[in-house]
Amino acid sequence: MSTNLRSLVFSLLALLVIAVPQITLAQFSIDASRADATSFGVSTSTPSDILKNVINYALAIVGFLGILGFVISGIMYLVSAGDEDLAKRGKTYMVYSIIGVIIALVGYVVMAAISSLLGAGGSTGGL
């Protein structure tokens, strides 16, 4: 494919990426004054709710990776079969994994405490 044809194809694709959402949303702008935000798929969450959700997902990922690291380090320790270096690395990784899980749990507790102090909700279960 020549460079001119390639640049033309990429230009048309870029135009489609920009134009198609505008064209499809144009029909909604006519009746926007009569409808609420949720009928257009717009979130009614506050920025603090979104931030809490992002932090909760990040803490869940850190916790999952910590538990996964703990399992892998336990397997390393079990299969070391007398290899002192591998057993020592397994123990070290296990300590690091435990620290990661503790950090994730402390982060969750701190988020729950801040959420309850700011009055975001009475229950920390829905954090």
URPEVEN-V19650 format. One record per backbone hydrogen bond with DSSP energy under -1.0 kcal/mol. NH is the residue of the N-H (numbers start at 1). CO is the residue of the C=O. E is the energy in kcal/mol with one decimal. If there is no record, write none. Layout:
# URPEVEN-V19650
nh:NH co:CO e:E
nh:NH co:CO e:E
This chain:
# URPEVEN-V19650
nh:6 co:2 e:-2.5
nh:7 co:3 e:-2.5
nh:8 co:4 e:-2.0
nh:9 co:5 e:-2.5
nh:10 co:6 e:-2.4
nh:11 co:7 e:-2.2
nh:12 co:8 e:-2.3
nh:13 co:9 e:-2.4
nh:14 co:10 e:-2.4
nh:15 co:11 e:-2.3
nh:16 co:12 e:-2.4
nh:17 co:13 e:-2.4
nh:18 co:14 e:-1.8
nh:19 co:15 e:-3.2
nh:20 co:16 e:-2.4
nh:23 co:19 e:-2.5
nh:24 co:20 e:-2.5
nh:25 co:21 e:-2.0
nh:29 co:25 e:-1.2
nh:34 co:31 e:-1.0
nh:40 co:37 e:-1.2
nh:41 co:38 e:-1.2
nh:42 co:37 e:-1.9
nh:50 co:46 e:-2.1
nh:51 co:47 e:-2.5
nh:52 co:48 e:-2.3
nh:53 co:49 e:-2.3
nh:54 co:50 e:-2.3
nh:55 co:51 e:-2.5
nh:56 co:52 e:-2.6
nh:57 co:53 e:-2.4
nh:58 co:54 e:-2.4
nh:59 co:55 e:-2.7
nh:60 co:56 e:-2.2
nh:61 co:57 e:-2.3
nh:62 co:58 e:-2.4
nh:63 co:59 e:-2.4
nh:64 co:60 e:-2.5
nh:65 co:61 e:-2.7
nh:66 co:62 e:-2.1
nh:67 co:63 e:-2.3
nh:68 co:64 e:-2.7
nh:69 co:65 e:-2.5
nh:70 co:66 e:-2.0
nh:71 co:67 e:-2.2
nh:72 co:68 e:-2.5
nh:73 co:69 e:-2.7
nh:74 co:70 e:-2.0
nh:75 co:71 e:-2.2
nh:76 co:72 e:-2.4
nh:77 co:73 e:-2.3
nh:78 co:74 e:-2.2
nh:79 co:75 e:-2.4
nh:83 co:80 e:-2.1
nh:87 co:83 e:-2.2
nh:88 co:84 e:-2.4
nh:89 co:85 e:-2.3
nh:90 co:86 e:-2.4
nh:91 co:87 e:-2.2
nh:92 co:88 e:-2.4
nh:93 co:89 e:-2.8
nh:94 co:90 e:-1.9
nh:95 co:91 e:-2.1
nh:96 co:92 e:-2.2
nh:97 co:93 e:-2.3
nh:98 co:94 e:-2.4
nh:99 co:95 e:-2.3
nh:100 co:96 e:-2.1
nh:101 co:97 e:-2.3
nh:102 co:98 e:-2.4
nh:103 co:99 e:-2.4
nh:104 co:100 e:-2.1
nh:105 co:101 e:-2.4
nh:106 co:102 e:-2.7
nh:107 co:103 e:-2.5
nh:108 co:104 e:-2.0
nh:109 co:105 e:-2.3
nh:110 co:106 e:-2.7
nh:111 co:107 e:-2.4
nh:112 co:108 e:-2.3
nh:113 co:109 e:-2.4
nh:114 co:110 e:-2.7
nh:115 co:111 e:-2.5
nh:116 co:112 e:-2.2
nh:117 co:113 e:-2.3
nh:118 co:114 e:-2.2
nh:120 co:115 e:-2.6
nh:127 co:124 e:-1.3
